[in-house]
């Protein structure tokens, strides 16, 4: 997709400073205004880690359902979220069949000592003894993604013209909430013929600040929506991570940057045996962080009221839970 509105930026050029950094910031602002998505190279994630993590996750997902059921949780929990539990299209108010996927989920492990907060945002991770390397590899990957996400928030602030010392996120993400999903999209032989309007993940936007995605391309892969081009396959580069912004960052930017709307197509008739796996890191802010939207002229919408990060995210998570 050579005419994609989604641009590729090299994070190492921004870290180096000078004229290169200014050019990167300009590209970030352009790409996020058009589609809410970026491709990011120079990100610093260990290039070997994703393949090793996928192998460990596949060992878990290949287990019998009754074994995986020992680690079953609901949406937002820590552990296995089985088929039929989520329908992401509901986040847009669209009733869709359940998404054609299963997920293993982990989350931030930095409790604040308040039970009602910790039980939801910092619940203990659950690790299957049947897939012994999953804990080690998943934990390593999320640690690297958190470091990257803090850099991305600093890049976003710089792309809006804030000096490094004035990064408005710095004091809002000291103990940020985050979750990370390993999404498994099985072949058609496993999930059956998709129902009308059914996707591996239905059309939606993410809920937080930045999402970091390590994906496998495929016929039934990621599509991104833009106002100019409608739905189109997301561009892919094997050395790049896909990054999109969520509803909270859209709100904070005063609507300057629309949250990246996307979907994952169902298994396609031309590739019925296609089996894909995505590694996804959803970053947020401190659960009690107050986000004050940027006003005009930088922001696009006037009169937006401050919101509390945790309340904002939780309302959206509740909307996508089936049943």
Secondary structure, 3 states (H helix, E strand, C coil): CCCCCCCEEEHHHHHHCHHHHHHHHHHHHHHHHHCCEEEEECCCCCCCHHHHHHHHHHHHHCCCHHHHHHHECCCCCCEEECCCCECHHHHHCCCCCCCCCEEEEEECCCCCCCHHHHHHHCCCCCCCCCCCCHHHHHHHHHHHHHHHHHHHHHHHHHHCCCCHHHCCCCCCCCCCCEEEEEEEECCHHHHCCCCCCCCCEEEECCCCCEEEEECCCCCCCEEEEECCCEEEECCCCCCCEEEEECHHHHHHCCCCCCCCCEEECCCCHHHCCCCEEEEEEEECCCCCCEECCCCCCCCCCCCCCCEEHHHHHHHHHHHCECC
